Amino acid sequence: MWLLWVAIALALLRGAGVGWFAGLSWWWIGSLFFMAFLWFEFFEKWLGLEKKRAMDEMAATRKRRIERALQQKIPRRR
C-alpha cells in the first residue's frame, strides 16, 4: 500500500512542478503504479495475504460479537 501512496505523491509533486520532481520522468511514476498493480493483483494473492486479512477481520467480528453478548444481561432460567 505504501508503494501506491508514494506513486500518488510523486505524481502530484510532478504535476505541480515542485522542485526536482518537476524534472522527474513520468516513466518512474508509471513504473511505481505498475508495481503496485502487480502487487495487488498477483503477489498478494500468491502469498495468501488477502485470505489472512479476511480471516483476521472475521476473527475480530467474532470477538466483538462475543463481547457484546457477554455484556448483555441475560436472565437465567430456574
C-alpha positions, -999 to 999 in steps of 0.1 A, spaced: 0 0 0 29 23 8 41 19 -28 8 33 -41 9 63 -18 45 71 -29 34 69 -66 4 92 -59 26 117 -40 52 117 -68 25 122 -94 11 151 -75 45 167 -70 54 162 -106 21 176 -118 25 207 -96 61 212 -107 76 212 -72 114 213 -70 134 185 -87 102 165 -90 93 187 -120 121 171 -140 112 135 -129 103 113 -158 67 100 -159 82 66 -166 94 64 -130 60 73 -117 42 49 -141 65 21 -131 56 26 -95 19 24 -104 26 -7 -124 45 -24 -95 16 -15 -72 -8 -31 -97 14 -63 -98 15 -64 -60 -23 -62 -55 -32 -84 -85 -7 -112 -82 17 -112 -53 -8 -105 -25 -29 -134 -37 1 -157 -42 14 -150 -7 -20 -155 8 -21 -121 24 -56 -115 11 -70 -146 29 -51 -138 60 -67 -103 61 -101 -118 56 -96 -143 84 -84 -115 108 -115 -95 100 -137 -125 107 -119 -132 140 -123 -95 151 -160 -96 142 -165 -128 162 -146 -114 192 -168 -82 192 -200 -103 189 -189 -125 219 -180 -95 240 -213 -78 232 -232 -110 241 -214 -113 274 -221 -76 283 -258 -80 278 -277 -91 309 -293 -124 301 -318 -136 327 -312 -172 338 -339 -197 338 -346 -216 370 
